[in-house]
């Protein structure tokens, strides 16, 4: 069996930056074990698989070790593949996720605008585990549906921060988002999720479903610019739409080929 595979760098317009995702278009679902093995073989933060469904596409995302409930950069990469490489006509793509519901991607000039559910988060105690999760001290901590959000004094703290991956992997969460006000953007962030096989995600779209409502409240505005300060780096345009979040970004093709199994 041959399966198409594309590798796309998301949330960037330059190859070797942003967040790389593999995308595999399918006509029908393969066994979950096979999907997980393909994702492990790819060894990227996420591999996305999609199949046609009604007026859109059902989508699933896998890290090298587990299936995840939501992934922004691999959804953007899937939209890029459909629009530029798989013959999709139109400027609005409907994706359907068992865990996250309907997710739309609007194609507007060179940008892809992802419409995701906003996270619901609340302030939480800065426990010893959270204080020891990095070598910097946050001034506030929050807990969302899947992740902790730690807020720091300045961008330099986020850039120089060193995670304690063992402690983070044992938290009752997918991972931790670290963030601060930015110099060249409204805010910056990084994201660590060793418990799901991703020590540091270069540019995490789903983390911005927590970051966007948080910073929208801080700045008292609904449109924000964001930079993820990983080594690869990436840029996002974020907009809070009541209980939804719009994440805008670019993408660029790195590789296309076939998997033989």
N, C-alpha and C positions, 0 to 999 in steps of 0.2 A: 504494500500500500504506500502511495506517495501522498504527502500532505504539504500544501503550500505553507511557507513560513516567511514572514517579513520581520526585520528588526528595525524599529523606529526610535529615534531620539526625540522625546516629548518635552514640551515646555522650553523649547529652544529653537533657533533657526540655524544652528551650527552643529555639524556632526562632531561627536565626541563630547558634547555638553548635554545639559538636561538629563532626563532619565530614560535609559534604554528599556524598551519593552519588546517582547516577541509577540507577534500576532499570527494566529493560525485560523484561517477561514475553513469551516467545515460544512458539509451538506447535512450531516446528522451527528448526534453526539456519540463519541467514543466512550468506552468504559472509563469511569472516573480514575481507576488505577493507571490507565494509559495516559490520560491527561496529566496526572501528577508526575509520571515518569518523564514525559516530554518536558514539563516545566523544570524538573530536576536536572535533566540533561542540558537545557538551555542555561541554567544557573544565572538567571537574571532576577531582579527584584520581583517582576511579574511576567507571566505569559498569559495572554488573553486568547480565549477561544470563542468564536461566535458561530451561530447557525441561523439561517433565515427563519423568521416566525411572523406570520400574518403580514403586517405592514412594516415590520422592522426586523430586529435581530435579537435573539437571546444571547446573553454574554456571561461568561464565567472567567474568573481570574485565579491564577495559582502562583504562589511563590515556589521556590525549590522544595519546600517541605509541606505546605498546607494550602487549601483553598481559602480565599478571603472573601469577605462580604461586599467589599467596595474597593475599587482602585481607579484613581483618576487618570494617571498618566497612561495606563494601558488602554483605557477607554478612549482617550484622545488619540493614541496610536492606532486603535481599531478604526476610528472615524477617518483618520488620514489614509489608511489602507483602502477603505471602502471608496473614498472620494477620489483618490489619485490613482489607485492600482486595480481596483476590482469593479469599476464601471458603475458605481452608484450614481444615479441621477437625482438631483434635487439639492436643497440647501439645509435640510433638517433630517437627521437620522434618529430613529427611535430604537434605543436599546432596552431590553427587559432583563432584570436580574431577580432571581428568586429571593434574594436576601434584601435588596435595596429598591425594588420596584422599578418604575419607569424612569429611565435616564435619557435625556435628549442631548444631542450635540448639534448646534447650529453652525453652519459654515459661512463665515462672513469675511470675504476677501481672503487673506492668508491665515486668518485666525479661526480657531475652533473654540466654540463657546459651550462648555459643559454645564448642564443644569442638574444639580445634585441636591438631595435633601440636606438641610442645615443640621448640624449636630446639636444635641441638647446637652449642655454641660452645667456643672455647678462647682462652686468653690469647695475645696477639700483641705484637710489638714496637711501641713508639710511634715510628714512622718520622717522618721530616721531613714527609712528606705528611699524616700524621694530626695532627701537632702544628700544622701550618699550616692545617688544615681549618677551624679556628675561631679566634676571637681570645682564647680561654681555653685554659689548659693542663690536660689531663686527667691524673689520677694513675694511670689504668690503661686498657688497651685490649684488646678482645676481637674475635674474628672468628666470626660465625655462618655459616649456610648462604648467606645473601645479603647481610648487612649487617655493618658494623663497629659496635661498641658502645664508646663513650667515656664513662668515669665521672669525674665532677667532684666537687669538695669540698662544694658546697652548692647549694641551690635557686636562690639568686641568680645563681650562675654560669650555670645553665641558662637562666634568664629573660633575662639580659642578653647571652647569647652571640650572636655574629654569625657566620654561616657564610660560608666562602669557597666559593661555589657552583662556581666553575671548577675548583678543586682537587678538590672532592667528586665532581664529575661525571666526573673522570678516574681515580678509584679503581677497583680491581678488585672492585666491589661495587655492589649496587642503590643503597645510600646509607649514611648514618651515623645511628645513634641516639645521642643525648646524654642523660645521666641523672645524678641525684644523689638523696640522701635528701631527703624532703619535710618541710615544716612541718605541713601540714594533711592529709597522706597519707603512706603509707610511703615512696613514691618519686615523683619527677616525671621527665618526659622531654620531648624534642622529636625530630622526625625530618625529615631532609633527603634528598631523592632526585632531584636535578636530572637525573641520567642517564636516568631514565624519565619525565621531563616533569613532575615534582612537586617544585618548589623546597622547599616545606615542607608536609608533610602535617599537617593540623590535629589529627587524633587517629588514630593508626595502630594498628589491632588487631594486624596481623601482627608489628609491632615488639615487642609485648608477649609474643609467644611466645619471644623472647630475654630480655626484661626480667624476666618472671616467674620463670624458673628461676634467673637471676642473683641477684635480690633475695631469693628464698626461701632461697638458700644463705647470703646475708649476714645476714638476720634470723633464720635458723633457724626459719622458720614457713612454712606452705604457703598461707595466705590473706593477701592483701595488698590495700591500697587504692592507687590510682594516679591521678594527674592529669597530663594532657598540657598543658604550659604554652605552647601556641601562643596567638595572639591570640584565637582562637575558644574555646579551652580545651575540655576534656572529661574525664569521670570514668569509671573502670573499676574493677570488682571482679575481682581476679585470684586464681586458685587453681591450684596445681601438683598435677597428678594423675599421678604417676610420669612417663611419657613423653608425657603430654598436658597441655594448659593449658586451663582454663576461664576465659573472659572474659565478664563480665556488664556489661550496660549498657542504657540506655533509648534510645528514638528518637522522633522526632516528624515528621509529614508537613509538608513545605513546599509542594509543588506536585504536581499531576497533570494529564496532558493526553495528546496524541497526537503522534507523529512522522509526517509525510507524506513518503514517498520513492517 
